[in-house]
């Protein structure tokens, strides 16, 4: 367990070292909202298609990152919470360099089936949407208001390595802020995870 925790810490440090400087600013409009991506259902859907009456949660994720796996229960919980409150959910797999391996379309369908996803899980061809967001990690979350403005970006919570140590549920508090119209105090947090595998 200690070795695995050390591995995750080193993985996070590498990801932070290569973090893109061109991040979306809070208040920015939803980029590439009309771009169609292939969902695990076989349908082509856009982020605008996925949007709910109260907004949209976009989460960059994959099948293979240890941090995604360790956050899976929390991902399930927060996505269900968003949908329950009419915030659309779309999970985006931008790992274009691994399409013949663990992040292929067929692998996505298998993974989502095992996790019983009830929301969109789409393939981001050539990492087009990730590039527009300047997203660079999995998992990484972007919450948009009903007016398509970015109101929160970053991590699900303050302790991706150990759910028992979580003190601040960043994303849930942001969703509550969207629903109540209150200011989101902590609207930009550092997500920790694996680098998105873009094709070079």
Backbone bond lengths (Angstrom), bond angles and torsions (degrees), N, CA, C in turn:
res aa  C-N    CA-C-N  psi(-1)  N-CA   C-N-CA  omega(-1)  CA-C   N-CA-C  phi
1 X - - - 1.464 - - 1.536 110.83 -
2 X 1.361 116.45 -42.68 1.458 120.24 179.75 1.523 111.09 -63.05
3 X 1.341 115.81 -39.83 1.462 119.72 179.40 1.523 110.41 -64.98
4 X 1.339 116.43 -39.80 1.459 120.32 -178.97 1.533 109.95 -67.04
5 X 1.333 117.16 -40.23 1.468 121.62 178.04 1.521 110.47 -63.55
6 X 1.333 116.96 -41.48 1.457 121.48 177.13 1.530 110.42 -62.82
7 X 1.337 116.26 -41.02 1.463 121.08 178.62 1.527 110.09 -60.31
8 X 1.349 117.00 -44.61 1.455 121.09 179.89 1.528 111.36 -64.13
9 X 1.310 116.88 -38.28 1.461 121.59 179.07 1.526 110.56 -63.95
10 X 1.326 116.30 -44.88 1.465 120.46 178.56 1.517 111.17 -65.18
11 X 1.336 116.33 -38.38 1.458 121.40 178.68 1.521 110.37 -62.26
12 X 1.325 115.62 -42.36 1.468 120.76 178.92 1.525 111.43 -64.13
13 X 1.328 116.57 -39.87 1.464 120.96 -179.38 1.524 110.64 -63.57
14 X 1.325 116.72 -40.97 1.461 120.97 178.00 1.519 110.07 -63.75
15 X 1.333 116.38 -43.90 1.466 120.61 -179.82 1.519 110.93 -61.92
16 X 1.329 117.52 -42.39 1.458 120.95 179.80 1.523 111.51 -64.98
17 X 1.319 116.20 -34.23 1.465 120.43 -178.62 1.523 111.85 -65.48
18 X 1.322 116.54 -29.89 1.457 120.63 -177.06 1.528 112.07 -105.82
19 X 1.309 117.80 21.51 1.464 122.62 -177.79 1.527 110.15 -65.26
20 X 1.331 116.71 135.34 1.454 121.21 -179.63 1.522 110.85 -70.62
21 X 1.345 118.72 138.46 1.462 120.56 178.80 1.525 112.73 -80.98
22 X 1.314 118.51 -14.60 1.463 122.79 -173.06 1.522 111.30 -97.16
23 X 1.326 115.60 61.11 1.453 120.35 -177.88 1.520 110.62 -81.21
24 X 1.334 116.05 155.62 1.465 120.28 172.44 1.517 109.13 -66.53
25 X 1.312 116.58 137.36 1.457 120.95 176.21 1.521 110.35 -85.74
26 X 1.326 116.76 150.07 1.451 120.81 173.14 1.533 108.05 -57.84
27 X 1.324 115.96 133.76 1.459 121.52 -176.45 1.515 113.75 96.99
28 X 1.355 116.32 -9.92 1.465 120.32 179.92 1.526 110.39 -68.73
29 X 1.345 117.64 149.45 1.462 120.47 176.86 1.527 111.54 -73.96
30 X 1.316 116.31 156.87 1.463 121.99 177.70 1.525 110.03 -61.43
31 X 1.340 118.69 118.92 1.472 119.76 178.77 1.530 111.62 -84.87
32 X 1.331 115.21 147.08 1.470 121.65 174.83 1.537 112.21 56.66
33 X 1.325 116.35 34.78 1.461 119.89 -175.89 1.512 114.66 -62.11
34 X 1.349 117.65 -26.02 1.464 121.02 -177.00 1.526 113.50 -97.39
35 X 1.329 118.10 -1.58 1.466 120.77 -179.46 1.529 109.87 -67.21
36 X 1.322 116.57 126.23 1.461 121.69 179.68 1.531 109.94 -84.10
37 X 1.320 115.23 134.21 1.465 121.62 177.63 1.523 108.74 -129.10
38 X 1.316 116.66 150.76 1.460 120.85 -176.36 1.522 110.74 -80.65
39 X 1.324 114.65 117.82 1.460 121.56 177.99 1.528 109.65 -83.26
40 X 1.327 116.81 161.36 1.461 120.82 178.82 1.530 112.50 -63.47
41 X 1.330 116.72 -16.39 1.471 121.11 176.06 1.525 111.72 -76.43
42 X 1.346 116.38 -13.94 1.453 121.32 -175.97 1.518 112.44 99.34
43 X 1.326 116.80 -12.06 1.465 121.09 179.67 1.521 110.68 -81.32
44 X 1.326 114.71 152.93 1.457 120.79 173.26 1.526 107.61 -94.43
45 X 1.326 116.82 119.63 1.462 120.55 -177.70 1.526 110.48 -129.84
46 X 1.315 115.28 152.57 1.458 121.38 175.88 1.523 109.15 -110.33
47 X 1.313 115.62 170.29 1.461 118.92 176.06 1.525 110.90 -66.17
48 X 1.326 116.64 -33.69 1.466 119.37 175.91 1.524 111.34 -65.27
49 X 1.327 116.82 -33.27 1.472 120.17 175.82 1.524 110.78 -65.05
50 X 1.320 116.07 -35.93 1.465 121.37 -175.45 1.524 112.94 -80.07
51 X 1.307 116.68 -19.08 1.472 121.13 -174.54 1.521 112.27 -59.80
52 X 1.341 116.32 140.46 1.452 122.33 175.18 1.524 110.73 -99.27
53 X 1.312 116.62 178.30 1.465 120.27 -177.97 1.528 112.57 -66.27
54 X 1.328 117.41 -23.03 1.468 120.80 -179.43 1.523 113.99 -105.02
55 X 1.326 117.60 1.38 1.453 119.02 177.73 1.511 113.51 138.15
56 X 1.330 115.61 -161.82 1.462 121.54 -174.50 1.528 110.28 -148.52
57 X 1.336 115.38 134.74 1.457 122.22 171.73 1.519 108.54 -107.88
58 X 1.323 116.03 119.64 1.461 122.86 176.02 1.520 107.09 -108.80
59 X 1.326 116.40 124.15 1.462 119.96 178.83 1.529 109.56 -125.61
60 X 1.321 116.07 121.18 1.459 120.69 174.30 1.526 107.76 -81.98
61 X 1.326 115.27 125.84 1.458 120.80 -173.76 1.522 109.36 -150.99
62 X 1.319 116.79 -172.17 1.461 121.49 179.97 1.523 108.77 -165.22
63 X 1.321 116.27 -169.18 1.468 121.09 178.94 1.527 112.87 -101.79
64 X 1.324 116.92 -15.74 1.459 120.07 -161.58 1.527 115.98 -114.90
65 X 1.307 119.05 -16.30 1.471 121.70 -175.17 1.525 111.21 -73.48
66 X 1.326 118.63 130.75 1.472 120.78 177.98 1.527 113.14 -57.57
67 X 1.338 116.55 -33.27 1.468 118.96 179.21 1.523 111.18 -70.12
68 X 1.315 117.28 -37.25 1.470 120.36 175.64 1.525 109.00 -60.75
69 X 1.308 116.34 -45.68 1.463 120.75 -178.58 1.527 111.53 -61.90
70 X 1.333 115.82 -42.86 1.462 119.31 -179.06 1.532 112.27 -71.49
71 X 1.326 116.58 -21.82 1.461 121.43 178.74 1.521 112.66 -97.46
72 X 1.331 117.88 5.52 1.457 120.08 -171.34 1.532 113.07 -59.43
73 X 1.318 117.90 -45.02 1.462 119.85 179.98 1.522 110.68 -62.56
74 X 1.337 116.21 -39.54 1.460 120.13 179.29 1.524 110.92 -69.79
75 X 1.322 116.78 -35.07 1.465 120.51 175.71 1.523 110.00 -62.15
76 X 1.315 116.26 -46.53 1.464 120.72 178.40 1.529 110.46 -57.02
77 X 1.315 115.57 -47.13 1.467 120.71 -175.89 1.527 111.96 -64.30
78 X 1.331 117.10 -46.88 1.460 119.62 -175.10 1.526 111.37 -73.01
79 X 1.324 117.57 -34.87 1.464 119.89 177.43 1.527 110.43 -66.26
80 X 1.315 116.73 -41.54 1.463 120.47 177.65 1.528 110.46 -64.01
81 X 1.329 116.79 -38.82 1.462 121.55 179.24 1.532 110.55 -64.38
82 X 1.328 116.02 -42.24 1.464 120.20 178.51 1.532 110.67 -62.52
83 X 1.330 116.81 -49.46 1.467 120.08 -179.21 1.524 111.56 -60.60
84 X 1.328 116.49 -40.87 1.463 121.25 179.51 1.527 111.26 -58.23
85 X 1.329 115.68 -28.88 1.459 120.99 -178.00 1.530 112.79 -105.61
86 X 1.332 115.33 25.16 1.470 122.28 174.44 1.528 113.94 61.46
87 X 1.313 115.01 33.30 1.461 121.31 169.37 1.525 106.38 -106.71
88 X 1.310 116.30 118.19 1.453 120.18 -178.70 1.520 111.54 -64.99
89 X 1.337 115.72 154.90 1.464 120.94 -178.28 1.526 109.52 -130.92
90 X 1.309 115.17 131.79 1.468 120.35 173.32 1.521 108.52 -139.68
91 X 1.326 115.75 121.73 1.460 122.49 175.63 1.517 108.22 -95.52
92 X 1.324 116.71 133.35 1.460 122.28 -171.66 1.520 109.75 -120.01
93 X 1.331 116.39 124.35 1.461 121.93 176.83 1.526 108.13 -103.44
94 X 1.323 115.94 109.10 1.467 122.07 -176.09 1.524 113.27 -106.23
95 X 1.329 117.32 11.08 1.470 121.05 -177.19 1.530 111.54 -75.81
96 X 1.326 115.50 69.60 1.459 121.50 -174.77 1.527 112.27 -63.03
97 X 1.317 117.92 -29.62 1.466 121.01 -178.32 1.526 112.62 -74.32
98 X 1.336 117.63 -6.50 1.468 120.45 -178.26 1.534 112.15 -120.38
99 X 1.333 116.68 27.89 1.469 120.02 -177.32 1.528 113.64 -71.54
100 X 1.310 116.73 -16.54 1.467 119.34 176.53 1.523 110.99 -100.29
101 X 1.333 115.48 7.72 1.471 120.08 -178.25 1.527 109.68 -128.36
102 X 1.315 115.51 -131.35 1.455 120.43 -171.56 1.508 116.20 -70.95
103 X 1.331 117.82 -10.74 1.460 120.86 178.53 1.525 111.93 -117.08
104 X 1.321 115.90 31.74 1.459 120.60 172.93 1.528 109.42 -71.57
105 X 1.317 116.29 166.08 1.462 120.62 179.45 1.531 110.76 -61.79
106 X 1.329 116.71 -42.66 1.473 119.82 178.72 1.528 111.27 -64.18
107 X 1.340 116.32 -38.31 1.467 119.97 177.85 1.528 110.71 -66.33
108 X 1.319 116.64 -36.11 1.464 120.88 176.18 1.524 110.89 -61.24
109 X 1.317 116.06 -45.52 1.477 119.97 179.91 1.523 110.69 -62.05
110 X 1.321 115.59 -43.01 1.469 119.45 -179.45 1.532 110.76 -65.12
111 X 1.328 116.48 -44.94 1.460 121.08 -179.08 1.529 110.93 -62.64
112 X 1.328 116.25 -47.37 1.466 120.54 -179.02 1.526 111.41 -63.82
113 X 1.331 116.35 -34.88 1.461 119.91 177.47 1.510 111.61 -64.23
114 X 1.321 116.47 -42.10 1.469 120.49 179.05 1.525 111.67 -66.41
115 X 1.341 115.88 -31.43 1.461 120.65 -178.79 1.531 112.43 -89.85
116 X 1.335 116.59 -4.35 1.470 122.09 179.17 1.527 111.85 57.19
117 X 1.344 115.83 46.16 1.458 119.99 178.40 1.527 110.57 -59.90
118 X 1.317 115.98 136.94 1.463 121.93 176.84 1.535 109.93 -117.54
119 X 1.302 115.74 22.54 1.455 122.14 -179.37 1.516 107.98 -138.98
120 X 1.314 115.68 172.52 1.464 120.02 -178.46 1.536 110.77 -68.34
121 X 1.343 114.20 141.92 1.463 121.95 172.06 1.515 105.61 -136.33
122 X 1.329 116.39 109.03 1.461 120.59 -167.67 1.524 112.26 -118.51
123 X 1.328 114.10 155.89 1.455 123.02 177.69 1.521 108.62 -94.42
124 X 1.311 116.39 120.83 1.463 123.48 179.68 1.525 108.45 -92.12
125 X 1.328 116.03 95.64 1.459 121.34 -175.36 1.525 110.35 -65.98
126 X 1.332 114.55 129.95 1.464 122.69 -179.63 1.531 112.56 58.75
127 X 1.322 116.40 21.55 1.477 122.33 178.43 1.533 112.02 56.35
128 X 1.328 116.51 30.59 1.468 120.88 -175.02 1.528 112.35 -60.49
129 X 1.324 116.21 -45.11 1.467 119.66 -177.94 1.531 110.53 -72.76
130 X 1.324 116.88 -41.31 1.468 119.84 176.86 1.527 110.93 -59.03
131 X 1.317 116.93 -39.45 1.461 120.39 178.85 1.529 111.11 -65.10
132 X 1.328 116.61 -39.82 1.463 120.68 179.72 1.526 111.36 -65.68
133 X 1.329 116.68 -33.34 1.458 121.88 177.83 1.533 112.05 -83.42
134 X 1.328 116.47 -15.49 1.466 121.93 -167.78 1.519 110.12 58.35
135 X 1.323 115.45 33.61 1.470 121.12 176.55 1.516 108.73 -74.73
136 X 1.328 116.38 143.25 1.464 117.77 -178.32 1.517 114.44 -138.39
137 X 1.343 117.45 4.62 1.457 118.08 -177.34 1.517 111.69 -140.55
138 X 1.338 114.50 162.27 1.456 121.95 170.26 1.527 108.02 -129.15
139 X 1.347 118.10 130.28 1.461 125.98 -5.11 1.530 111.22 -83.23
140 X 1.323 116.04 148.17 1.463 122.20 176.21 1.523 107.55 -143.47
141 X 1.337 116.93 130.96 1.461 122.35 -168.49 1.527 111.95 -114.70
142 X 1.336 114.88 141.74 1.465 122.52 176.04 1.526 107.52 -133.98
143 X 1.329 116.42 121.23 1.460 121.85 -179.27 1.528 109.09 -110.47
144 X 1.342 115.16 127.15 1.455 121.62 -179.31 1.523 110.27 -115.16
145 X 1.319 115.48 144.30 1.456 121.35 177.96 1.527 110.33 -74.82
146 X 1.338 116.02 176.49 1.465 120.48 178.05 1.525 111.54 -64.29
147 X 1.337 116.60 -17.03 1.465 121.98 177.57 1.523 112.29 -94.57
148 X 1.347 115.93 13.61 1.467 121.92 177.99 1.527 113.62 64.63
149 X 1.338 116.94 29.09 1.457 120.65 176.13 1.535 109.98 -104.97
150 X 1.324 115.69 137.69 1.457 120.57 179.16 1.528 110.45 -68.38
151 X 1.331 116.28 123.45 1.467 120.52 -179.06 1.525 112.62 -115.71
152 X 1.343 116.58 -16.97 1.459 120.12 178.15 1.519 109.25 -154.76
153 X 1.331 116.02 142.98 1.464 120.59 172.73 1.515 108.92 -146.37
154 X 1.330 115.24 144.20 1.454 119.56 176.36 1.506 114.26 136.67
155 X 1.317 115.70 -136.69 1.462 122.87 -171.78 1.526 111.88 -90.37
156 X 1.326 115.81 162.39 1.459 121.42 173.63 1.523 109.71 -68.05
157 X 1.330 116.01 -43.71 1.460 121.07 -179.99 1.518 109.47 -153.89
158 X 1.326 116.49 -170.77 1.460 120.70 -172.43 1.522 114.79 -91.57
159 X 1.339 117.53 3.49 1.464 117.96 -178.56 1.531 110.54 -146.85
160 X 1.350 116.95 77.05 1.464 120.28 -177.82 1.516 114.36 -64.02
161 X 1.330 116.91 -22.95 1.452 119.97 -177.55 1.514 114.71 -79.54
162 X 1.338 117.42 -26.10 1.463 119.81 -173.80 1.530 110.29 -150.45
163 X 1.315 118.25 106.52 1.470 120.77 -177.98 1.520 113.37 -60.94
164 X 1.318 117.80 -25.27 1.461 120.91 -179.81 1.529 111.97 -69.37
165 X 1.336 116.42 -19.06 1.460 120.93 -177.77 1.529 113.25 -98.46
166 X 1.325 117.65 3.46 1.468 120.75 -177.00 1.527 110.77 -66.85
167 X 1.336 115.07 130.82 1.473 120.77 176.44 1.528 111.13 -117.25
168 X 1.345 116.84 -33.83 1.458 120.92 -178.13 1.528 110.48 -121.43
169 X 1.309 116.33 115.77 1.463 121.79 178.36 1.530 108.57 -91.07
170 X 1.331 115.13 78.58 1.458 121.90 -172.57 1.528 113.49 -50.95
171 X 1.326 116.09 -53.22 1.457 120.16 -172.71 1.521 111.69 -68.22
172 X 1.319 117.44 -40.57 1.467 119.95 178.28 1.534 110.70 -62.79
173 X 1.314 117.33 -41.81 1.458 120.69 177.75 1.529 111.01 -64.00
174 X 1.335 116.27 -36.39 1.468 119.97 177.28 1.529 110.75 -66.10
175 X 1.320 116.46 -42.14 1.460 119.94 177.24 1.523 110.34 -61.62
176 X 1.318 116.68 -43.08 1.466 120.35 177.72 1.522 110.74 -61.33
177 X 1.327 116.91 -37.02 1.457 120.78 177.17 1.516 112.01 -63.63
178 X 1.332 116.69 -41.11 1.464 121.17 177.17 1.524 110.34 -61.95
179 X 1.313 116.12 -42.13 1.459 120.88 -175.95 1.525 112.65 -71.11
180 X 1.327 116.69 -32.59 1.468 120.35 -176.18 1.524 113.33 -99.21
181 X 1.337 115.74 -11.55 1.455 119.38 -177.74 1.512 113.88 79.27
182 X 1.321 116.56 10.77 1.459 120.54 179.77 1.529 110.80 -84.86
183 X 1.316 115.72 154.98 1.457 121.30 178.06 1.527 110.32 -64.80
184 X 1.321 116.28 135.63 1.464 121.39 177.56 1.521 107.47 -88.66
185 X 1.305 116.41 106.76 1.460 121.55 -172.89 1.524 112.29 -62.46
186 X 1.328 116.48 -45.54 1.460 121.12 -176.80 1.522 107.97 -111.38
187 X 1.338 116.15 83.45 1.466 120.07 -170.67 1.519 114.96 -99.55
188 X 1.330 117.09 2.05 1.465 120.46 -177.95 1.519 108.62 -146.55
189 X 1.336 116.29 100.96 1.459 120.77 -177.87 1.520 110.43 -117.82
190 X 1.306 116.09 163.10 1.462 121.44 -179.39 1.525 109.75 -86.36
191 X 1.322 116.03 114.21 1.460 119.19 175.09 1.523 109.49 -79.46
192 X 1.308 115.53 143.17 1.457 121.83 -179.07 1.525 108.11 -118.71
193 X 1.316 117.46 129.55 1.458 119.65 -178.73 1.509 112.18 176.73
194 X 1.321 115.88 -157.44 1.457 122.25 -178.14 1.515 110.56 -93.32
195 X 1.300 116.75 148.90 1.465 121.08 177.32 1.525 109.71 -66.87
196 X 1.338 116.13 140.16 1.458 120.88 172.90 1.526 108.05 -65.39
197 X 1.336 115.50 132.72 1.474 120.33 -175.07 1.537 110.26 -91.39
198 X 1.317 115.60 88.46 1.475 121.04 178.70 1.521 110.07 -80.06
199 X 1.320 116.03 149.86 1.465 120.17 176.46 1.512 108.66 -77.90
200 X 1.320 116.35 129.70 1.467 121.20 -177.01 1.525 110.48 -88.01
